């Protein structure tokens, strides 16, 4: 089955700087890669996703890049703000398989 | 609009007891998923419903776990003879249709087995 690895496990960034979180996946058939933000005591919130037919997607301060050859994808947050502090999860699944396989999460702390 | 709701938000039960966890998906969403999240880990898939039927239950850890969705909307996850290792946050998600992929999660039910 699919295996998703995520790095780093913790990340501290000065407010206003950029943050990058990276994930790798094992199943070359995977074609959908969402990112979730989870705040303490809440469920995961979908913040951005990318499908295998594109290499990059951007939504305001958040962008995701995908390298299918290398089987890795990354989340980029620019101009970080204190409210960006949370745990971020990457995930993957493939066509015909509805279940998401999640990474182990990255705890992002924005230092004011 | 209203998101996915789950009740109760917290459940404490004694080892060996039976529990039911409820999920109310986003209105109109035909696909419903249950995941389990242990402390410091990502969610792990349990079961997926398309309409009333369980299309994939490969993530259920053993036969103490069972889930239903009798009318294709609300779902109940049932755990028999609970064990301390069942303690986790149980998350429910819904999606408009299978293949659309975007899954929207509820706040979860924190289950503690003492």
Boltz contact constraints between the chains, C-beta under 6 A:
constraints:
  - contact:
      token1: [A, 32]
      token2: [B, 101]
      max_distance: 6.0
  - contact:
      token1: [A, 42]
      token2: [B, 107]
      max_distance: 6.0
  - contact:
      token1: [A, 43]
      token2: [B, 91]
      max_distance: 6.0
  - contact:
      token1: [A, 43]
      token2: [B, 105]
      max_distance: 6.0
  - contact:
      token1: [A, 43]
      token2: [B, 106]
      max_distance: 6.0
  - contact:
      token1: [A, 43]
      token2: [B, 107]
      max_distance: 6.0
  - contact:
      token1: [A, 43]
      token2: [B, 108]
      max_distance: 6.0
  - contact:
      token1: [A, 44]
      token2: [B, 105]
      max_distance: 6.0
  - contact:
      token1: [A, 89]
      token2: [B, 42]
      max_distance: 6.0
  - contact:
      token1: [A, 98]
      token2: [B, 48]
      max_distance: 6.0
  - contact:
      token1: [A, 98]
      token2: [B, 98]
      max_distance: 6.0
  - contact:
      token1: [A, 99]
      token2: [B, 45]
      max_distance: 6.0
  - contact:
      token1: [A, 102]
      token2: [B, 42]
      max_distance: 6.0
  - contact:
      token1: [A, 102]
      token2: [B, 43]
      max_distance: 6.0
  - contact:
      token1: [A, 103]
      token2: [B, 42]
      max_distance: 6.0
  - contact:
      token1: [A, 104]
      token2: [B, 42]
      max_distance: 6.0
  - contact:
      token1: [A, 105]
      token2: [B, 42]
      max_distance: 6.0
